[in-house]
Amino acid sequence: MSYKLKTFSEFSDELENLWSTFQNINENPFLNFIINKTWFNIFGGNIDLKIISVEKKFIAPMMIKDNIAYFCGGKDLFDYHDLIYGKNLEKQFIKLVLDELLSIKGLKKIELNSILEDSKLLKIITSLENDYDIEYINEDVCPIINLPESFEDYLSNLSKKNRHEIRRKMRKFENNLDFKIIESNKGNIDLLVPEFFRLMKLNPEKKQFLNTKRIDFMSKIIKDSINYGYGFLNFIEIKNEMVAS
């Protein structure tokens, strides 16, 4: 049986409509269509976009840079990468995408970065070791904790000592400082975003990291998240100065 592949060379309305039908886009923000599109608009100057869909079963958001195929989105700004799919991810379709990419003239390799160790994609890739020359590299360690619905529930899961210490510090802060919680919204987000970066730059490493393009990307993502209601940005203000976010 033959299957139909479709390749997108831009983040079109058609691609956005298809992208929005898949369930796993809610698993982490780096699978969001707007975030990927924004990244490419800012950083994609010397990159060929090659987003592949197979029978509308899933989307492989790939790009070609220096004759290497990567997931769209740089490692410096995207913590996780994955395919865009529904309930199931089939081995035969992964093979079709890999073969399609490897057929590109001059392509040296496919490099799939920042994949979770329990992802469906990684499980399928490991089953293809007899078909391809595959190398695995452990990139980073990411501690994970499942957070409960409320802060009080979170505290109740801590040891008595830690719970008491957190509450003591909170009382000390609340009783000794005249502070405000500033919540961002559509009306003030343009004023608050520069404050967010000012606070980040107080850290020397963050200051070095935040070049013009990264600030541009993060600014657009923050503003979109507030304007479209899928994110929050709040501050603590003391004596008319933002001190934390």
ABEGO torsion letter per residue (X at the ends): XBBBBBBBABBBAAAAAAAAABAAAAABAAABAAAAAAAAAAAAAABBBBBBBBGGABBBBBBBBGGBBBBBEBAAABABBBBBBBABBBAAAAAAAAAAAAABBGBABBBBBGBBAABAAAAAAAAAAAABBBBBBBABBBBBBBBBABAAAAAAABBAAAAAAAAAAAAAAAAABBBBBBBBBAAAAAAAAAAAAAAAAABAAAAAABBAAAAAAAAAAAAAAAAAGABBBBBBBBGGBBABX
